[in-house]
Amino acid sequence: MVPIKELLRGAEIHCQTSGRPLVTLTYAQSLDGCIALERGKPLALSGPESLRMTHQLRAAHQAILVGVGTVLADNPRLTVRLVAGESPQPVILDSQLRTPPEANLFRGEHQPWVITGENPDPHKASQLSSAGARLLPFQLDDSGLLPLPSVLAHLANLGIQTLMVEGGARVITAFLESQLVDRIVLTIAPAITGGLHAVEGLTSAHAGNSSAAPNFLRLHDPGYERLGDDLILWGSLLH
Ligand SMILES: NC(=O)c1ccc[n+]([C@@H]2O[C@H](COP(=O)([O-])OP(=O)(O)OC[C@H]3O[C@@H](n4cnc5c(N)ncnc54)[C@H](OP(=O)(O)O)[C@@H]3O)[C@@H](O)[C@H]2O)c1
């Protein structure tokens, strides 16, 4: 069994000392590290047992975050349905308010928090607010993206101590690049798909690397379990 409680133990103290929630990165990938056949297209990789585990994981976190690319591709609900438990607070990274007001996200127990740019388009803002979204504006960083450290600090101020990050590729890469991932729970499906890789190149992780002294992001004391045909791998990231 994935030791979800143990993985999240100490989240409160972590939040107090770091000023941000404990972040669990989780997604399903093929053997060759892909999460979709191509960007923008959904791909069901997890078997039923791993999907149940993902819902257990959702129920154990206070909030769940995805990028707007995933909202547009998968139209996810981000709720807990396959096990008992409360659904986490959905949080979307969406600087241009591309989230459709009719998205499935608006059908859950909690209305989504949409993290967006400083001066959002008033029409889109009013449409999403009417649908129930709470808009949280941030000044974009130099790359035109939402500033993850400030966003996480704000989520901590709103009382979020545990955050599950479910994708997609740009968000996974950005969280790893910024060294903002504390735990990983990965579903590995026994399929070779080709396609969109989960991690799209990590500049910071390669800094100072040499073949003599490789310096990669690594899981400390990883655990493994077979669920149906899938392999689940979990652990804490060393920073
Ligand atoms: N297998 C799995 O477990 C799994 C899980 C989730 C998704 N997916 C797949 O992943 C694909 C979507 O991935 P994606 O890479 O296209 O989109 P994504 O990572 O879901 O969303 C990326 C978008 O989020 C916004 N964003 C704002 N600030 C950001 C920041 N600091 N860092 C990163 N993103 C930020 C950007 O859009 P703006 O510039 O408009 O703000 C960016 O283009 C889909 O094909 C989906 O099916 C697979």
The ligand as an SDF file (V2000), in Angstrom:
LIG
                    3D

 48 52  0  0  0  0  0  0  0  0999 V2000
   -0.9120   11.0970  -17.5500 N   0  0  0  0  0  0  0  0  0  0  0  0
   -1.1610   11.9930  -16.6230 C   0  0  0  0  0  0  0  0  0  0  0  0
   -1.0860   11.7040  -15.4170 O   0  0  0  0  0  0  0  0  0  0  0  0
   -1.5390   13.4020  -17.0110 C   0  0  0  0  0  0  0  0  0  0  0  0
   -1.9130   14.3160  -16.0010 C   0  0  0  0  0  0  0  0  0  0  0  0
   -2.2440   15.6170  -16.3780 C   0  0  0  0  0  0  0  0  0  0  0  0
   -2.1650   15.9870  -17.7140 C   0  0  0  0  0  0  0  0  0  0  0  0
   -1.7970   15.0860  -18.6420 N   0  0  0  0  0  0  0  0  0  0  0  0
   -1.6750   15.4930  -20.0770 C   0  0  0  0  0  0  0  0  0  0  0  0
   -0.7870   16.5860  -20.1470 O   0  0  0  0  0  0  0  0  0  0  0  0
   -1.1470   17.4050  -21.2670 C   0  0  0  0  0  0  0  0  0  0  0  0
   -1.2400   18.8380  -20.7810 C   0  0  0  0  0  0  0  0  0  0  0  0
    0.0400   19.2710  -20.3960 O   0  0  0  0  0  0  0  0  0  0  0  0
    0.5820   20.6880  -20.8780 P   0  0  0  0  0  0  0  0  0  0  0  0
    2.0330   20.7250  -20.6040 O   0  0  0  0  0  0  0  0  0  0  0  0
    0.1180   20.9610  -22.2540 O   0  0  0  0  0  0  0  0  0  0  0  0
   -0.2420   21.6980  -19.9410 O   0  0  0  0  0  0  0  0  0  0  0  0
   -0.2760   21.9220  -18.3470 P   0  0  0  0  0  0  0  0  0  0  0  0
    1.0590   21.6360  -17.7570 O   0  0  0  0  0  0  0  0  0  0  0  0
   -1.4650   21.2330  -17.8120 O   0  0  0  0  0  0  0  0  0  0  0  0
   -0.5880   23.4890  -18.2750 O   0  0  0  0  0  0  0  0  0  0  0  0
    0.4300   24.3670  -18.7010 C   0  0  0  0  0  0  0  0  0  0  0  0
   -0.1080   25.7700  -18.7610 C   0  0  0  0  0  0  0  0  0  0  0  0
   -0.3110   26.2930  -17.4400 O   0  0  0  0  0  0  0  0  0  0  0  0
   -0.1020   27.6820  -17.4730 C   0  0  0  0  0  0  0  0  0  0  0  0
    0.9020   28.1020  -16.5040 N   0  0  0  0  0  0  0  0  0  0  0  0
    0.8600   29.2900  -15.8530 C   0  0  0  0  0  0  0  0  0  0  0  0
    1.8870   29.4240  -15.0470 N   0  0  0  0  0  0  0  0  0  0  0  0
    2.6290   28.3030  -15.1750 C   0  0  0  0  0  0  0  0  0  0  0  0
    3.8510   27.9030  -14.5790 C   0  0  0  0  0  0  0  0  0  0  0  0
    4.5080   28.6540  -13.6980 N   0  0  0  0  0  0  0  0  0  0  0  0
    4.3750   26.7150  -14.9470 N   0  0  0  0  0  0  0  0  0  0  0  0
    3.7320   25.9280  -15.8500 C   0  0  0  0  0  0  0  0  0  0  0  0
    2.5570   26.2550  -16.4280 N   0  0  0  0  0  0  0  0  0  0  0  0
    2.0120   27.4630  -16.1030 C   0  0  0  0  0  0  0  0  0  0  0  0
    0.4050   28.0340  -18.8720 C   0  0  0  0  0  0  0  0  0  0  0  0
   -0.7060   28.4740  -19.6400 O   0  0  0  0  0  0  0  0  0  0  0  0
   -0.9890   30.0490  -19.6970 P   0  0  0  0  0  0  0  0  0  0  0  0
    0.2660   30.6640  -20.2340 O   0  0  0  0  0  0  0  0  0  0  0  0
   -2.1720   30.1700  -20.5720 O   0  0  0  0  0  0  0  0  0  0  0  0
   -1.2360   30.4640  -18.2660 O   0  0  0  0  0  0  0  0  0  0  0  0
    0.8770   26.7000  -19.3900 C   0  0  0  0  0  0  0  0  0  0  0  0
    0.8440   26.5940  -20.7970 O   0  0  0  0  0  0  0  0  0  0  0  0
   -2.4710   16.9010  -21.7810 C   0  0  0  0  0  0  0  0  0  0  0  0
   -2.2630   16.1690  -22.9980 O   0  0  0  0  0  0  0  0  0  0  0  0
   -2.9750   15.9940  -20.6750 C   0  0  0  0  0  0  0  0  0  0  0  0
   -3.7520   14.9360  -21.1860 O   0  0  0  0  0  0  0  0  0  0  0  0
   -1.4780   13.7900  -18.3340 C   0  0  0  0  0  0  0  0  0  0  0  0
  1  2  1  0
  2  3  2  0
  2  4  1  0
  4  5  1  0
  4 48  2  0
  5  6  2  0
  6  7  1  0
  7  8  2  0
  8  9  1  0
  8 48  1  0
  9 10  1  0
  9 46  1  0
 10 11  1  0
 11 12  1  0
 11 44  1  0
 12 13  1  0
 13 14  1  0
 14 15  2  0
 14 16  1  0
 14 17  1  0
 17 18  1  0
 18 19  2  0
 18 20  1  0
 18 21  1  0
 21 22  1  0
 22 23  1  0
 23 24  1  0
 23 42  1  0
 24 25  1  0
 25 26  1  0
 25 36  1  0
 26 27  1  0
 26 35  1  0
 27 28  2  0
 28 29  1  0
 29 30  1  0
 29 35  2  0
 30 31  1  0
 30 32  2  0
 32 33  1  0
 33 34  2  0
 34 35  1  0
 36 37  1  0
 36 42  1  0
 37 38  1  0
 38 39  2  0
 38 40  1  0
 38 41  1  0
 42 43  1  0
 44 45  1  0
 44 46  1  0
 46 47  1  0
M  CHG  2   8   1  16  -1
M  END
$$$$
